[in-house]
Amino acid sequence: MLLVFLFVEHITRFGTVIEVYIKIKLTYMLNANMPTAKTKKVLIVEDEGDMCLILNIILNSDNIELDHVKNLAAAEAYLQKEQPSLVLLDNKLPDGFGIDFIPSLKKNYPSVKVAMISGFDGAAEDIALNNGADTYIKKPFTRQQLSSSVQALLS
């Protein structure tokens, strides 16, 4: 809005075609360096507010549109309306285990990638991957581990 206001003010003060062209070119160059629109949609299925906040903070800078639900029933309802590129799925949820939700998710939405996020042991990782998860992110994780896993699944 500020650029547009300055542009209009500049035209009314000087009014020459060259100055208008320069201002349009400058506005275009400034906008070209701004972040682009978020292009990939990611659904976070997580019931813990703190963990959801951490995921939002880490992934917000990655040109990702984030949506959030707190249980498996809400995830299923969301998936019937929206088609995210990726589901970040917690394992222990109020209405069941994410690990048990993976097979139906992959059967009904085969193009959706699934990243299981859990603090459970290695056996849970094996089961999640066998059930169709595309990757398993073990808690605690670093910012780099999460970002690189998500970017790899989205590319």
C-alpha positions in Angstrom: 0.0 0.0 0.0 2.8 2.4 0.8 4.5 1.8 -2.5 1.2 2.5 -4.3 0.6 5.7 -2.3 4.2 7.0 -3.0 3.7 6.1 -6.7 0.5 8.2 -6.9 2.0 11.1 -5.0 5.1 11.0 -7.3 3.0 11.1 -10.4 1.0 14.1 -9.2 4.1 16.1 -8.3 6.1 15.5 -11.4 3.9 13.8 -13.9 6.4 12.9 -16.6 6.4 9.6 -18.4 10.0 8.8 -17.5 9.4 9.2 -13.8 6.4 7.0 -14.0 8.3 4.3 -15.8 11.1 4.4 -13.2 8.7 4.2 -10.3 6.9 1.2 -11.9 10.2 -0.5 -12.6 11.4 0.1 -9.0 8.1 -1.3 -7.6 8.5 -4.4 -9.7 12.0 -4.9 -8.6 11.1 -4.5 -4.9 8.2 -6.9 -5.3 10.4 -9.5 -7.1 12.6 -9.7 -4.0 9.6 -10.3 -1.6 8.7 -13.8 -0.6 6.5 -15.6 -3.0 3.1 -16.9 -2.2 2.9 -20.1 -0.2 2.6 -23.0 -2.6 2.5 -26.2 -0.7 -0.2 -27.2 1.8 0.8 -29.1 4.9 -1.6 -30.6 7.4 -0.3 -30.9 11.0 -2.2 -33.5 13.0 -1.0 -32.8 16.6 -2.9 -32.4 19.8 -0.2 -30.7 21.9 -0.3 -27.0 21.5 3.4 -26.5 22.3 4.5 -29.0 19.6 2.1 -27.5 17.1 3.6 -24.0 17.8 7.1 -25.4 17.3 6.2 -27.0 14.0 4.5 -23.7 12.8 7.5 -21.6 13.8 10.0 -23.9 12.0 8.0 -24.4 8.9 6.6 -20.9 8.5 9.7 -19.7 6.7 9.6 -22.5 4.1 6.9 -21.1 1.8 4.4 -23.6 3.1 0.7 -23.1 3.9 0.1 -24.8 7.2 -3.2 -26.1 8.5 -3.8 -27.8 11.9 -6.1 -30.3 13.4 -6.0 -32.0 16.8 -7.3 -35.5 16.2 -7.7 -38.2 13.6 -11.5 -37.6 13.1 -10.7 -33.9 12.3 -7.9 -35.0 10.0 -10.2 -37.3 8.0 -12.8 -34.5 7.7 -10.1 -32.1 6.5 -8.8 -34.6 3.9 -12.3 -35.0 2.5 -12.3 -31.3 1.7 -8.7 -30.4 1.1 -5.8 -32.2 -0.6 -2.5 -31.3 1.2 0.8 -32.2 -0.2 2.0 -33.5 3.1 0.5 -34.7 6.5 2.7 -34.3 9.5 1.2 -36.9 11.8 1.7 -37.3 15.5 1.4 -40.9 16.8 -0.4 -40.6 20.1 -3.6 -38.6 19.6 -6.8 -38.4 21.7 -8.9 -40.6 19.4 -6.2 -43.2 18.4 -2.8 -43.8 17.1 -1.5 -42.0 14.0 0.4 -45.2 13.1 -2.9 -47.0 12.6 -4.3 -44.1 10.5 -1.5 -44.3 7.9 -2.9 -47.2 5.9 -6.3 -45.7 5.3 -4.8 -42.3 4.6 -2.5 -43.8 1.9 -5.3 -45.9 0.5 -7.8 -43.0 0.2 -5.2 -40.3 -0.6 -2.3 -42.0 -2.4 -0.7 -38.7 -3.6 -0.4 -37.3 0.0 3.0 -37.7 1.6 3.0 -38.7 5.3 5.7 -37.9 7.8 5.2 -39.6 11.2 6.5 -37.6 14.1 6.9 -39.5 17.3 8.9 -40.0 20.4 8.3 -43.7 20.5 11.1 -46.3 20.0 12.5 -47.8 16.9 9.7 -50.4 16.6 7.2 -47.6 16.0 9.4 -46.3 13.2 9.5 -49.7 11.5 5.7 -50.1 11.8 5.0 -46.5 10.6 7.2 -47.0 7.5 5.7 -50.5 6.8 2.2 -48.9 7.1 3.1 -46.4 4.4 4.7 -43.4 6.0 7.1 -41.7 3.7 9.4 -40.7 6.5 9.7 -40.9 10.3 10.9 -38.0 12.4 11.9 -38.9 15.9 11.4 -36.5 18.8 13.3 -34.6 19.8 14.3 -33.3 16.4 16.3 -30.3 15.3 15.1 -27.4 13.1 17.3 -28.7 10.3 16.1 -32.3 10.6 12.4 -31.2 10.3 13.0 -28.7 7.5 15.1 -31.0 5.4 12.6 -33.9 5.8 9.7 -31.7 4.9 11.4 -30.1 1.9 12.5 -33.5 0.6 8.9 -34.8 0.7 7.5 -31.6 -0.9 10.0 -31.5 -3.8 
